[in-house]
Amino acid sequence: MTNGTTRDLYEALRAILNRTDRPGRMVVVHSSFAGLMPPEDFSPQAVCRAFSKLVDEGWTFAFPAFTFSFCDGKAFHALESPSETGVLADWVLSNLSGAVRSRHPVYSFVAVGDESGKVASCPATTAFGDDSPFAAFERENALLVSLGGGCECFTQCHRYEELGQVPYRHYKKFTGVVDYADGNGRQAITKSVFVRDWRLNPQSGWHTLFQAIRARGGLTELPLWRGRTHAVQVGDVKKLALAMLNGDKLCFLENAEQVREKLAPNNGSKPLRIALLGHANLQLLYNALEKGILALAPELAFELNSVGFGQFDRELQTLESEIACFVPAITIFIDRVEDIIGHDFRYMNDEAAALAKVERHARLVANWADRNGGWIIVSSFAALDAQGDHEAAARVDRFNGALLDGLRNIRNIIWMDSASLAASNKDRAVDPRLAFMGGFPFSRSFSENLARCLAGYILAIAGKSARVLALDLDDTLWGGALGDDGIEGLSLGGDYPGNVYRDFQVCLKGFAARGISLVVLSRNDEGTALSAMERLGDMAIRPADLVGRRINRDPKWMNIRDLSDELNMSLGSFLFIDDNPVEREEMRLRLPEVKVLDLPDDPAEWVGVLMTSPYLRQLPMTAEDAGRNESYRVRTAVESSRAGMSTEEFHKSLRTRVTLSALSEANASRCEQLCRKTNQFNASGNRHTAKDLFRLRDAGADVLVARLTDKFADYGNIGLIILESGTGAAYVMDTFLLSCRILGRGVEIPLLWWTAHLVADRGGRRLFVKYVATDRNAPVRNALINAGFRWDPKSNMMVADVGNTPAVPEWLPIEIGNEDSPGSVRDDPARPGISGGGDEIAGRIRAIIRELFPVIENVDAAGLGRNPGWDSLSHFSVVLRVEEEFGLHFNADELAETASYRQIVDLCSDKMKRIGYTSE
């Protein structure tokens, strides 16, 4: 020994070994030399000489050489990748003859000594599994030694978390390129690691475990230089760790209670399962997507899975493959044309052969969609690294056409335009270095761009996207401050900068046309602000386009909270849009559930930010989406008509009807949307897909879709009931949900009574309802209790004896209909008959118009805008009287089509034929 460092370290290690009950001859060394504050002659060579002496005495040492950067796409090389958990492993590998490194690209060890092969040969299917170095340490009853650090650094503890299957960790796959320096060169592999679930934010604290080991005399602690060393045998750690975990799976967490609260079943649903599939190495995209979902919707429970590099075909074609058994609700297919055809697609002469490969790929995807169901997201092809090559772009268009043809029959499919995303990417979409070295199809920045887009679609599918845009006025919808500049001084339309604000409004109104509601939050005088919205000629958003507003001097976070109550929408449904960063920050602090759009300083960039916001990604529209804004405006009319009436009189006056239709291809998408988005009035929380619903129907369940109409509007399909036969005379309601838009309309309890009567008619005696309590679905619990249901601890469901069920109130007809005629009421004796056919219809409508507009001379030519006094309000009065006269109901689209007497007559006649009324 040549210096004090070597001598001191050797003697300290010998003392540790002598003080410990003789374990196996294997020692695992964790080090933090900064904590030891070594002497001046400290050097890598001096340290290695101490270990070399001990190796000569028959000891085998293992040193952590973990490389977490592999998880972020960095290649792993057994000899060249430096340890990211301390330098001791690198020193030993470089300086000691016979040192070897194990093969796991994240959790590797450098081992030296007679038994080093037992470490280096471990395949480590999972990082901490039975074929990992951690299991080898266990079999050898190795000694765990910490130089300068505490016992918290002993990674061995993660093995017992995996053996105990703690709920705050889960398996995650990492795909990347490795070179084991064994002569086989670079290869792509996929490895599984039992990682922390960051959504739960578990904070490990092993001190409880090691305090217990110390109390039993199993922990050795000795001084070294100006720090300390610690040692414990793996056998003692295993025995006590598993015993403690058997009593409490969260016993090793500092924040156990917070994690326990997050883990409690609070939404009655399983995590949303997402599969990311492709032929290339998608690890960069996988990591970016996981981080993106967590950032945008931290409350969303999800599981993300992928296939190994090069395993695409096998996983999709094998019925019992890992990804098939995963049963994802969302499957994402990300492939470049190069991945399907080859990198020479730009130059190949046999385009027919290339198209055949695309068609085969489409068949694989279509077969998967048919077999697995759920949502399918497909990225279109793009010539990402062939800029300016017109022929390559044209060829890619033809390949996209073949892909589209092969997938056109998939029900729930979303197409992601990779070409437009690439065009908006700040850097090149393809990084040749990553492509050639690691098989990564996209650059890091483009992977993040793709992930942001995909996360937006996932939020939409999960019902977490924005449903209401809360808009500021000053310097947001127009340029300038109304209070300072007056109406005449505002910038809107015309030349710059007014045209920027006009364009932003048009973009916002486009989202309103797709079912996203608009509200205004502004610190202004309400009358002045509304006047400006009406008078400004280039204003695209008028007061009539809003479903709510708060124009006052109150804090905006208080106003948005009030609007949430008024519209019966959760705070998480709102996206706050305000040019003022101070207002945005206050909203985040006061109401963290509210989504906030960060606007750049330059308003010219706002449209781009709005159009690419993941909070505003939308799925294919349903009829209910298109009519959503109208339904909120109708809500106001309904509430205003309540004044001065008893509850029963009010409900009668609305002429509310509920029609129950069987599940069909026409309403399946809306049913899936209801399952996905409904939280407040959702008894079980089941998130059934369309495929699930058809499977339940085919198995014999009643899958009934509820449609609501009244004298004001047709609200579309607003509810879902799934009724299954149970055992004996028991029936089970798997799903009972209603859209929040119609809560308070009095239909909740009557629908439960109607279902109970249906069960009684079929000979049943009890109706069970699956109910899982959440922090948001108290309304459905209250409705169940008020309808006569009670909690049954034996079944963990609500139950009622159907023989005592009250009658459905007369003011709410609940009828069986069909999707083709959702408003049909076929045997209603109160409905007036039509004895004179079309002529009588025309005559009765003519009489209504003459009564309301006696000055009109030629009724046949009468219409909106054609006659003095016949404005939109009076036109609405005509239509309401016609509805009342014939017992009909016109939806918003039909109202828009009836601008004249003749159009009203034609629509009336056509509607009465469709619902089964003909002339007598």
C-alpha positions, 0 to 999 in steps of 0.5 A, a space after each residue: 500500500 503506497 498512501 494513506 488513502 489506500 490504507 484507510 479505506 482498506 482498513 475501514 472496509 476490513 473492519 466492516 467485513 469483520 464486524 458483520 456476521 459472515 455473509 457471502 463473499 459478495 459486497 455491493 458498494 454505494 459511495 459518496 466520497 464528498 460525504 467522507 471528506 477524504 485526505 489530500 492524497 485521495 485519488 482513483 488509483 489509491 481507491 482502486 488499490 484498496 479494493 484490489 487488495 480485498 479482491 485478492 483476499 477472495 471478496 467480490 465487489 459490485 458498484 452501481 453504474 446506473 445510466 438513467 439517460 437511456 430512458 431519454 433515448 441515449 444509447 448504452 455502451 457497456 464500456 463507454 457509457 459513464 456511470 450517472 450514480 457516482 464515479 467509483 464504478 468508472 474507476 474500477 472498470 478502468 483500473 482493475 483487471 477482470 472488472 466487468 459490467 452487467 447488461 441492463 442499460 439502466 440499472 447496470 453494475 460493475 463487478 470485480 472478483 471471483 463471483 463477478 460472473 454471477 452479476 454480469 451474466 444476469 439478463 434482468 428481464 425486469 430491472 429488479 426481477 428474479 433474473 436481475 443483479 438485485 436477485 443475485 445479491 439476495 441469493 448470495 446474501 451480499 453485504 450492502 455498504 454505503 461509503 459516505 452516504 446513508 442507508 437511503 442510497 441502497 437501491 436493493 430496496 426497490 426489489 422488495 417494492 417490486 416483489 410486494 407490488 406496491 401501488 405507487 410504482 408500475 412497469 414501464 418499458 424503455 426502448 433504445 440501442 445498446 452495445 454490450 462490447 461483445 462483438 455483436 455490435 449495436 442492437 435495439 432492445 426493450 427493457 422493463 423497469 418498475 418505476 415510480 408513478 409520478 402522478 402520485 408523487 410518492 416520496 420514498 423514506 427508508 429510514 423506518 426500515 433501517 431504524 428497525 434493522 438497527 434496533 435488531 442489531 443488524 446495522 453496522 456503522 463505523 467512521 471513515 475520515 470525516 464521515 461514516 460508513 454503513 453496512 447491512 446484509 441483504 437477507 436482513 433487508 429482505 426479511 423485514 422489508 417484505 414483512 412491513 410491506 405485507 402490513 402496509 404497501 405504503 409503509 416506505 413513503 414519507 407522504 403515505 397519506 397523500 398517496 393513499 388518498 390519491 389511490 382511493 377509488 374515487 372515480 369508479 373507472 380503470 386507468 385509461 389505457 393507451 398503446 403507442 405502436 410503430 415499427 421504429 424506436 418510439 422511446 423519445 415520443 413515448 417519454 414526451 407523451 407521458 410527460 405531456 399528459 401528466 402536465 396537461 391533466 395531472 388528475 387523469 389516471 392512465 397507463 401507457 404501453 408500447 411494443 419493442 423495437 421491431 415487434 410491430 407485426 408480431 404484436 398486432 397479429 398474435 391474439 395473445 400478445 402483450 399489447 393485445 392482452 393490454 386491451 388499450 382504449 386508445 391505440 396510436 399508430 405512428 409510422 413514417 413511410 420509410 418505416 413501412 416501405 424503406 428509405 429508398 421509397 423516393 427512388 424505387 421503380 416498382 411503386 405497385 410493390 410499395 403500395 402493396 406494403 402500405 395496403 398490408 399495413 392498413 389491413 393490420 391496423 384495420 384488423 386490430 381496430 376490429 378486434 380490439 375496438 376503442 379509439 384509433 389515432 393514425 399519423 398520416 405519412 409525410 416526406 419529412 426529410 425530402 424537402 423540395 422533392 416534388 415527386 417524393 411528396 406526390 408519391 407520399 400523397 398516393 401512399 396516404 390515399 391507399 392508407 385512407 382507403 384501407 382504414 375508412 371503415 374504422 368507426 372511431 378514427 382520428 387522423 393526425 396530419 404529420 406534414 402540417 405538424 412538421 411544417 410548424 416545428 421549430 427545428 427539423 422533424 428528423 435528426 439524422 444522428 438519432 435516426 442512424 444511431 438509435 433508430 429514432 424516426 423523429 427529432 427530439 423537438 418534433 417528438 415533443 410536437 407530436 406528443 403535444 398533439 396526441 395528448 390533446 386528442 387523449 384529453 378529448 377522448 377522456 373528456 378533459 378538453 375545454 368546453 367553455 372559452 372564458 374571454 377577456 375583452 380589452 386588448 384581447 377581443 379588441 385592441 385598446 381599453 374600452 374605459 380609456 379609449 371609448 368605442 371609437 378608439 378601439 382597434 378591430 378590423 381594417 388594417 393592422 393591428 385591428 385585423 389581428 383582433 378580428 381574425 382572433 375573434 373569427 377563430 374563436 367563433 369557429 370553435 363555438 360553431 363546433 360546440 365549445 361555448 363562449 363566455 366573457 369576463 371583463 372589468 368594464 361597465 356592462 352596458 358600455 361593453 355590450 354596446 361596444 360588442 353590438 356597435 363595432 362593425 367588425 365584431 365577430 362575437 356578439 352578445 347573442 353568441 355568449 352563453 354567459 358573461 360577467 362584466 363587472 369589477 370583481 376578480 375574474 377568478 370569482 366570476 368564473 367560479 360563478 359561471 361554473 355554477 350557473 352553467 353547471 360546468 366544472 371548473 376544469 371545463 373552462 379555458 381562460 384567455 386573457 392578454 394580461 399575464 398577471 390575470 392568468 397567474 392569479 387564475 392559476 393560483 386561485 383556481 388551479 383546475 381552470 385551464 389557462 392559455 398562455 398568449 404570446 406578447 405579439 397578438 399576431 401569433 394568437 391564432 396559431 397558439 389557439 389552433 394548436 392548443 391541446 386543450 382544444 383538440 376535438 373529436 368528430 362532432 355529434 349532433 349534441 355537440 353542434 347544439 350545445 351552445 343553443 342548449 345553454 341559451 335555452 337553459 336561461 329561457 327555461 329558468 326565466 319561465 319558472 317564476 311564479 309557478 309551482 314545481 308541477 305547473 312549471 314542468 307541465 308548462 315545459 311539455 318535457 318528454 323523454 324518449 328511450 331508444 335502443 343502442 344503434 349505429 346512429 347513436 353509439 358515438 354519442 353514447 360513448 361520449 356520454 360515458 367518457 365525459 359525464 362525471 356529475 351524474 354518473 352512478 358507476 363511472 363506467 367508461 364504456 366504449 362503443 364496442 363495449 356497449 354493443 357487446 353488452 347489448 349482444 349479451 342481452 342487456 338493455 342499452 337505452 339512450 335517453 333523448 329529451 325535448 321540451 317546448 324550447 328545444 330538442 336537447 338530443 341524447 342526454 342519458 344512458 341506461 344499461 340494465 342487465 339481468 342478475 340472479 333470480 328476480 334481481 336486475 342490475 343497472 350497470 350504468 345510469 348517467 345523465 348529461 349535466 346540461 339537463 340536471 334540475 329538469 326533474 327527469 332523474 328520479 322518474 327515469 329510475 322509477 320507470 326502470 323499476 316498473 320495467 323490471 317489475 313488468 318482467 317479473 323482477 323484485 329488486 333493482 340494483 344500481 352500481 354506484 361508486 362514490 366520487 367527489 363530484 357525483 353526489 347528485 346521482 347519490 341523492 337522486 337514488 336515495 330520493 327515489 327509494 334506493 338504499 345501500 346494500 353492503 353485501 353487494 356494494 350497490 344501491 338497491 330498491 324493491 320495485 314493488 313499491 315504486 311510485 308512478 312516473 309523474 304525468 307531466 313527464 311522458 317517458 316513451 320507447 322510440 327509435 333513433 329514426 324518429 326520436 321525438 315520436 309519440 305514437 299513441 298520444 290521444 291528446 295530440 290533435 288529429 289532422 283531418 284535412 291533410 296538408 291543406 288543413 295544416 296550411 290553413 291553421 298556420 295561416 290563421 296563426 299568422 293572421 292573428 299575430 300579424 293582422 296587417 299582412 295582406 298576403 300571408 302566402 308571401 309572408 316571411 321573416 324580413 319581408 314584412 314590417 314587424 316580423 323580426 326574429 323575436 316575432 318569428 320565434 313567437 309564430 313557431 312556438 304557436 305552431 308547435 303548440 297547435 300541432 304538438 310538434 317540436 322544432 330543433 335549432 337547425 329546423 328553426 333556422 330553415 323556417 324563414 317564411 310561411 311556406 317553409 313553416 308549412 312544408 316543415 310541419 307537413 314533413 315532420 308530421 309524416 315522419 312521426 307517423 301522423 297522416 291525414 285521416 
